[in-house]
Amino acid sequence: MLTAQNNEAITRTGPGTPMGDYLRRYWIPALTSKEISQPDGPPLRTRLLGEDLIAFRTTAGKVGLIQNACPHRGASLFFGRNEEDGLRCVYHGWKFDVTGRCVDMPSEPAESNFKAKVTARAYPTVDRGGFVWAYMGPPELQPAMPEYGWTLVPEGHVLTSRRIQECNYLQAIEGGIDSAHVPFLHGVLDLERQNAPNLRHLYADKAPRLRVTRTDYGFAYGAERSADDDKYYWRFTPFMFPFFTVIPAFTITPDSPVDRDPREVTYSGHGWVPMDDEHCWMFTYSWNEARPLEDGEGHPAHYVSLDAHSRAYANAENDYGLNRERQRTETFTGIENGSIQDAAVQETMGAIFDRTKEHLGTSDAAIIALRNYYLQAVRDVLEGAEPWLPRDPAAFRVRSVSALLNRSVPFDEGLKYMAIAAH
């Protein structure tokens, strides 16, 4: 459990909060590239870390991310005209470039230099790996762009999507790094499917033993389950700060360390970015280094049906499509899509769960570690110390892997198989 004070400290991310200040030190995804692909196309609303922002792609193809309220008298720049490498407010015609500089002020006399004194809050962006990334922190501390695996492959080799979850980002992340829930929340009842090679160890041992270690990209954790012939089935997973996971995509065995070229494997993962304290963006990415993705390939989250506001049609109002007959005969939950299964339990905990009321078990080790790392960052921010941050962009070139290993192989040795998956 967390104290109420600590729960507050790591769930509140708006402007001026310690956790918000920490997260602003990273490049974070603001939207998908395909949402704003057209130069001089319609501006797009978005909300990040409690701030209402407007995105637009200029004539030259750059993406601007600017405050919603025009600095003149607060009219929404969503209604602006995206033209000639700038966004022009429709109220009085003031025009801003991607840096927030006012480049035209037609409502003022031609001889006036007032426009040189007016700026809108704007954030640097990078369009890479199917996402538009934003840096919202102090300009003098802006880091290099991390080399996440999906940002390094050609266009067509990566699929990205995002949608809103109706809960705080932290409980969504905690679901993403919870290895014990898989055979329950995502469980199937058919014994033949349970015994499939990629699933049978999850069902045979439903009480994994967790190990966690700090890394130069965040932390790695391993979930150990008993397997046949004096072996353990491991799932080694990276958590790349501040938000990102990668899901194991293939299994390594001692007799056949690499049963396929890892570059030919399609990987998927998620990042949960605070929209505000009671909502988050769930970003999903799937990529294949060796080839373009095929239609329908990638994580099921890409194929959740959304409304015009990026919310899933299967939601709390319709019990996430719960089908009790299906729950009785087919799946553990009776909810169809695995990503919606996650949303159902994470959202119905409440917008911000009161963690003073929880009871954590041994399989919650990764969740406990994440909270402690976040809390230390908050303390550092409050004390004016430099918080821990990844320094090497290449450290993020990491992938997850399952491994069937002899029981004599320790956790630290097993982690080396993640390197095989990444090269």
C-alpha positions in Angstrom: 0.0 0.0 0.0 0.9 3.7 -0.3 0.3 6.5 2.1 -2.2 9.0 0.9 0.6 11.5 0.6 2.7 9.3 -1.6 -0.3 8.3 -3.7 -1.0 11.9 -4.3 2.7 12.6 -5.1 3.0 10.2 -8.0 -0.5 10.4 -9.5 -0.7 14.2 -9.9 1.1 15.4 -13.0 -0.2 18.8 -13.9 1.9 21.9 -14.2 3.8 22.7 -11.1 3.5 19.3 -9.5 6.8 17.4 -8.7 5.8 14.3 -10.7 4.7 16.6 -13.6 8.0 18.4 -13.5 9.9 15.0 -13.6 7.9 13.7 -16.5 8.4 16.9 -18.4 12.1 16.0 -18.5 11.4 13.3 -21.1 10.3 13.3 -24.7 6.7 12.0 -24.6 4.3 11.0 -27.4 1.7 13.7 -28.0 -0.3 12.0 -30.9 0.2 9.7 -33.8 1.7 10.9 -37.0 -1.2 9.7 -39.1 -3.6 11.9 -37.1 -1.9 15.0 -38.4 -0.4 13.9 -41.7 -1.6 16.7 -44.0 0.5 19.9 -44.3 -1.8 22.9 -43.7 -4.5 20.4 -42.6 -7.0 20.9 -39.8 -5.5 21.6 -36.4 -6.0 18.9 -33.7 -6.9 19.2 -30.0 -4.9 17.2 -27.5 -4.3 17.3 -23.8 -1.0 16.3 -22.1 0.0 16.6 -18.4 -3.0 18.7 -17.7 -2.4 21.2 -20.5 -4.8 21.9 -23.4 -2.8 22.0 -26.6 -3.3 22.4 -30.3 -1.2 20.5 -32.9 -0.8 21.5 -36.5 1.4 20.5 -39.4 2.8 23.4 -41.4 3.2 24.0 -45.1 6.8 22.7 -44.8 5.7 19.6 -42.8 6.9 20.6 -39.3 4.5 19.8 -36.4 3.6 22.6 -34.0 2.3 22.0 -30.5 1.0 25.2 -29.1 -1.2 26.4 -26.2 -5.0 26.2 -26.9 -5.7 29.8 -25.8 -4.6 32.6 -28.1 -2.3 35.0 -26.1 -4.5 37.9 -27.3 -7.8 37.3 -25.5 -7.9 33.5 -25.0 -9.8 32.3 -28.1 -9.2 28.7 -28.9 -6.6 28.2 -31.6 -8.3 25.0 -32.6 -10.5 27.2 -34.8 -7.4 28.8 -36.4 -6.4 28.8 -40.0 -3.4 26.6 -40.7 -1.7 28.5 -43.5 1.8 29.5 -44.8 3.8 27.8 -42.0 1.8 29.2 -39.1 -1.5 29.0 -37.2 -3.7 32.1 -37.5 -6.3 32.9 -34.8 -9.7 33.5 -36.4 -10.6 36.1 -33.8 -8.2 38.9 -34.8 -5.8 37.2 -37.2 -2.8 36.9 -35.0 -0.5 34.3 -36.4 2.0 32.0 -34.6 4.8 29.7 -35.9 5.8 26.4 -34.4 8.0 28.1 -31.8 5.1 30.2 -30.5 6.5 33.4 -32.0 3.9 35.8 -33.2 4.8 36.4 -36.9 1.8 38.5 -37.9 -0.5 40.9 -36.1 -2.8 42.5 -38.7 -5.1 44.1 -36.1 -2.3 46.4 -35.0 -0.8 49.3 -36.9 1.8 48.4 -39.5 4.5 50.4 -37.7 3.8 48.6 -34.4 6.4 46.2 -33.0 4.0 44.7 -30.5 4.1 41.3 -32.2 7.7 41.0 -31.3 6.7 41.1 -27.6 4.0 38.4 -27.8 4.6 34.6 -27.7 2.4 31.6 -27.2 3.6 28.6 -25.2 4.8 26.0 -27.6 6.8 22.8 -27.3 9.5 21.3 -29.5 8.4 18.2 -31.4 9.9 15.3 -33.3 8.0 13.2 -35.8 9.4 9.7 -35.5 8.3 6.1 -35.3 4.7 6.9 -36.0 4.4 9.3 -33.1 4.7 13.0 -32.8 6.9 13.5 -29.7 6.9 16.6 -27.5 9.4 17.9 -25.0 7.6 20.0 -22.3 10.5 20.6 -19.9 13.1 23.4 -19.4 14.7 24.1 -22.8 18.2 24.1 -21.3 17.7 20.5 -20.1 16.2 19.0 -23.3 17.7 15.5 -23.8 18.5 13.6 -27.0 15.6 11.7 -28.5 15.6 8.1 -27.1 16.2 5.3 -29.6 13.1 3.2 -28.9 13.0 0.2 -31.2 9.9 1.2 -33.1 11.4 4.6 -33.8 14.3 3.0 -35.7 12.5 1.1 -38.5 11.3 2.3 -41.9 7.8 3.7 -42.4 5.5 0.7 -43.1 7.3 -1.4 -40.6 5.6 0.2 -37.6 1.9 0.5 -36.6 0.8 3.0 -34.0 -2.4 4.0 -32.3 -3.7 5.8 -29.3 -6.9 6.0 -27.3 -8.2 7.5 -24.0 -8.4 5.5 -20.9 -10.7 6.9 -18.2 -8.3 6.6 -15.3 -5.0 7.9 -13.9 -1.9 6.9 -15.9 -0.3 5.0 -12.9 -3.0 2.3 -12.5 -2.8 1.7 -16.3 1.0 1.3 -16.1 0.6 -1.0 -13.1 -1.6 -3.2 -15.1 0.9 -3.3 -17.9 3.7 -4.5 -15.7 1.6 -7.1 -13.8 2.7 -10.6 -15.0 0.3 -12.4 -12.7 -2.9 -11.2 -14.2 -2.4 -12.7 -17.7 -3.9 -16.2 -17.2 -6.9 -14.7 -15.3 -7.9 -11.4 -16.9 -6.8 -12.6 -20.4 -7.5 -16.2 -19.7 -9.3 -18.7 -22.0 -11.3 -21.7 -20.8 -10.6 -24.1 -23.7 -8.0 -26.6 -22.5 -6.5 -27.0 -26.0 -5.8 -23.3 -26.2 -4.4 -23.3 -22.7 -2.0 -26.0 -23.7 -0.7 -24.1 -26.8 3.1 -23.8 -26.7 3.1 -20.0 -26.0 0.5 -20.3 -23.2 0.7 -23.6 -21.4 3.3 -22.5 -18.8 1.2 -19.4 -17.8 -1.7 -21.7 -17.0 0.4 -24.5 -15.4 1.9 -22.1 -12.8 -0.3 -19.1 -12.0 1.8 -17.8 -9.1 4.9 -16.3 -10.7 8.0 -15.3 -8.7 9.1 -11.8 -9.6 12.6 -10.4 -9.8 13.4 -6.8 -10.5 16.7 -4.9 -11.2 17.5 -1.3 -12.1 18.9 -0.7 -15.6 20.2 2.3 -17.6 16.8 2.6 -19.3 14.6 2.1 -16.2 14.3 -1.4 -14.9 13.9 -5.0 -16.0 11.8 -7.6 -14.3 11.5 -11.4 -14.7 8.5 -13.5 -13.9 9.6 -17.1 -13.1 7.2 -20.0 -13.5 7.8 -23.7 -13.0 8.0 -25.7 -16.2 8.8 -29.3 -17.3 12.1 -31.2 -17.0 13.6 -29.2 -14.2 13.2 -25.9 -16.0 11.7 -22.5 -15.3 9.6 -20.5 -17.8 10.7 -16.9 -17.6 9.2 -13.7 -19.1 11.9 -11.0 -19.1 10.4 -7.6 -19.7 11.9 -4.1 -19.8 10.1 -1.0 -18.4 11.6 1.9 -20.3 11.2 5.2 -18.5 9.0 7.0 -18.1 6.0 5.0 -19.5 6.9 2.2 -22.0 6.8 -1.6 -22.1 7.5 -4.3 -24.7 5.6 -7.6 -24.7 7.6 -10.9 -25.1 7.2 -12.1 -28.6 9.1 -15.4 -28.8 10.7 -18.0 -26.6 14.3 -18.9 -26.2 15.4 -22.4 -25.0 18.8 -23.7 -23.8 18.9 -26.2 -26.6 17.9 -23.7 -29.2 19.0 -20.3 -28.0 17.4 -18.5 -31.0 14.7 -20.4 -32.9 14.2 -17.5 -35.2 15.9 -14.3 -36.3 14.8 -11.7 -33.7 14.8 -9.1 -36.4 12.0 -11.0 -38.2 9.8 -11.0 -35.1 6.9 -8.5 -34.7 7.0 -6.8 -31.3 4.3 -4.8 -29.6 4.1 -2.6 -26.5 2.3 0.3 -24.8 3.0 3.6 -23.2 0.5 5.3 -20.8 0.8 9.1 -20.9 -1.0 11.4 -18.5 -3.7 13.4 -20.3 -4.7 14.9 -16.9 -4.9 13.3 -13.5 -8.1 11.3 -14.2 -7.4 10.3 -17.8 -4.5 8.9 -19.8 -3.5 8.2 -23.4 -2.8 4.6 -24.1 -0.3 4.6 -26.9 0.3 1.3 -28.7 3.2 0.4 -31.1 3.9 -2.7 -33.1 7.0 -3.1 -35.3 9.1 -5.5 -37.3 12.7 -4.6 -38.2 12.9 -6.9 -41.2 9.7 -6.3 -43.1 6.6 -4.2 -43.5 3.7 -5.1 -41.3 0.7 -7.0 -42.8 -2.9 -6.0 -42.6 -4.3 -7.0 -39.2 -0.9 -7.6 -37.7 0.1 -6.2 -34.3 -1.4 -5.8 -30.9 -5.3 -6.1 -30.5 -5.3 -2.6 -29.0 -4.8 -1.2 -32.5 -8.2 -2.7 -33.6 -10.4 -1.4 -30.8 -13.3 0.5 -32.3 -13.2 4.2 -31.2 -15.6 7.1 -31.3 -14.7 10.6 -32.7 -13.2 11.5 -29.4 -10.7 8.6 -29.2 -12.7 6.7 -26.7 -13.6 3.0 -27.0 -17.1 2.1 -27.9 -16.8 -0.8 -25.4 -16.7 1.2 -22.1 -18.1 1.5 -18.6 -21.5 2.6 -19.9 -22.1 -0.8 -21.6 -20.0 -2.8 -19.2 -17.2 -3.1 -21.8 -19.3 -5.5 -23.9 -19.4 -8.1 -21.1 -21.1 -11.3 -22.3 -21.9 -13.6 -19.4 -22.5 -16.6 -21.6 -19.0 -16.1 -23.1 -17.6 -15.8 -19.6 -19.2 -19.1 -18.7 -18.0 -21.0 -21.7 -15.1 -19.2 -23.5 -13.1 -16.6 -21.6 -12.4 -15.8 -18.0 -13.9 -12.3 -18.3 -16.5 -12.6 -21.1 -15.0 -9.4 -22.5 -13.8 -9.7 -26.1 -10.7 -7.7 -26.7 -7.7 -8.1 -24.4 -7.0 -4.4 -24.3 -10.6 -3.7 -23.3 -10.3 -6.4 -20.6 -7.4 -4.3 -19.2 -9.5 -1.1 -19.4 -12.4 -2.7 -17.6 -10.5 -3.4 -14.5 -8.3 -0.4 -14.5 -11.0 2.2 -15.1 -13.5 0.7 -12.7 -11.0 1.1 -9.9 -11.9 4.7 -10.0 -10.2 7.6 -11.7 -7.4 7.6 -9.0 -7.4 4.5 -6.9 -6.9 5.0 -3.1 -3.8 2.9 -2.6 -4.1 3.1 1.2 -6.8 0.4 0.8 -4.8 -2.2 -1.2 -3.0 -5.3 -0.1 0.0 -6.1 -2.3 1.4 -9.6 -2.7 4.7 -11.1 -3.8 3.7 -11.0 -7.5 3.4 -7.2 -7.2 7.2 -6.7 -7.0 7.5 -4.8 -10.3 4.7 -2.4 -9.3 6.3 -1.8 -5.9 9.7 -1.1 -7.6 8.1 1.4 -10.1 6.4 3.3 -7.3 9.7 3.5 -5.4 11.6 4.8 -8.4 8.9 7.4 -9.1 8.8 8.5 -5.4 12.5 8.9 -5.4 12.3 11.2 -8.4 9.6 13.2 -6.7 11.8 13.6 -3.6 14.7 14.7 -5.7 12.6 17.3 -7.5 11.3 18.7 -4.2 14.8 18.8 -2.7 16.2 20.6 -5.8 18.4 17.6 -6.6 18.9 16.1 -10.1 16.5 13.2 -10.5 17.5 10.0 -12.1 17.2 10.1 -15.9 18.4 7.8 -18.7 21.5 9.3 -20.3 22.2 7.0 -23.2 19.6 7.2 -26.1 20.8 3.8 -27.3 19.9 2.2 -23.9 16.3 2.1 -25.1 17.1 -0.4 -27.9 15.8 -3.2 -25.7 13.2 -5.9 -26.2 11.4 -8.5 -24.1 11.7 -12.2 -24.4 10.4 -15.5 -23.0 12.9 -18.1 -22.1 12.7 -21.8 -21.0 15.8 -22.2 -18.9 17.4 -24.7 -16.5 16.5 -24.0 -12.9 20.1 -23.5 -12.1 20.2 -20.3 -14.3 19.9 -17.3 -12.0 17.8 -14.2 -12.8 20.8 -12.0 -13.7 22.1 -14.6 -16.1 18.7 -15.0 -17.7 18.4 -11.3 -18.4 21.2 -11.7 -20.9 18.7 -13.4 -23.2 17.0 -10.0 -23.6 20.2 -8.9 -25.4 19.8 -11.8 -27.9 16.2 -10.6 -28.6 17.5 -7.1 -29.3 20.1 -8.0 -31.9 
